[in-house]
Amino acid sequence: MNFIIDGFISTFVAEDRYKLFLTGIGNTLLTAFFATLVGVVIGSLIAVVKTVHRQKGSLKLLNAVAEVYTTVIRGTPVVVQLLIMYNVIFIWSKHAVLVGIIAFGINSGAYVSEIIRAGINAVDIGQTEAGRSLGLSWGVTMRKIVLPQAIKNVLPAIGNEFISLLKETSVIGYLGVLDLTKAAERVISRTANVYFPYISIALGYLAVVYIMNYFVKRLERRLAKSDRN
């Protein structure tokens, strides 16, 4: 019992070290949230390009770029992409969190593109034909009829992507950003106690993921209920 009390005090109470963890969880959530938004935007564009190319045979150059992008991003570790982004592409930048958001967003976009493309393919082709029969252009039909339904279909999957991204951001400490993992390492360097800090951040990640998973499941039930109605 004394071991737990002493570990708690040295990890969180002494020198107000709890502030390190609060800053860490804030940076973790900030990075994951905005990286997911960037990933959704990029993924939507890539999905539309691939869909247009498949259905109309146009946008060959853009489709080739999209294929190279998804192949490279999905074929290399995210930590390598993060280091290249910070130490090569944005070597002049001092905003490590922003660079992390961009790097994780680009990484997420490659996976979200396939999620959204599957959502587009799940929309009945009759929806597109109905829009075209009403005189709408292909682009307007896609933007106003197909994409809204596709996004609705894949919202739970995008929620799960956010959860995955939340855990992946644990490597952003390589850029010197104070996330949860980095906060634990700083505490360990001062206390030489590895058990309590590491177990604490593991429980912290677990708690956040559990809460997010709860909301994703609620969203799934609500979408399923609206579909039945």
Buried (B, 14 or more C-beta within 10 A) or exposed (E): EEEEEEBEEBBBEEEEBBEBBEBBBBBBBBBBBBBBEBBBEBBBBBBBBBBBBEEEEEBEEBBEEBBEBBEEBEEEEBBEBBBEBBEEEBEEEEEBBEBBBBBBBBBBBBBBBBBBBBBBEEBEEEBBEEBBEEEBEBEEBBBEBBBEBBBBBBBBBBBBBBBBBBBBBBBBBBBEBBBBBBBBBBBBEBBEBEEBBBEBBEEBBEEBBEEBEEEBEEBBEEBEEEEEE
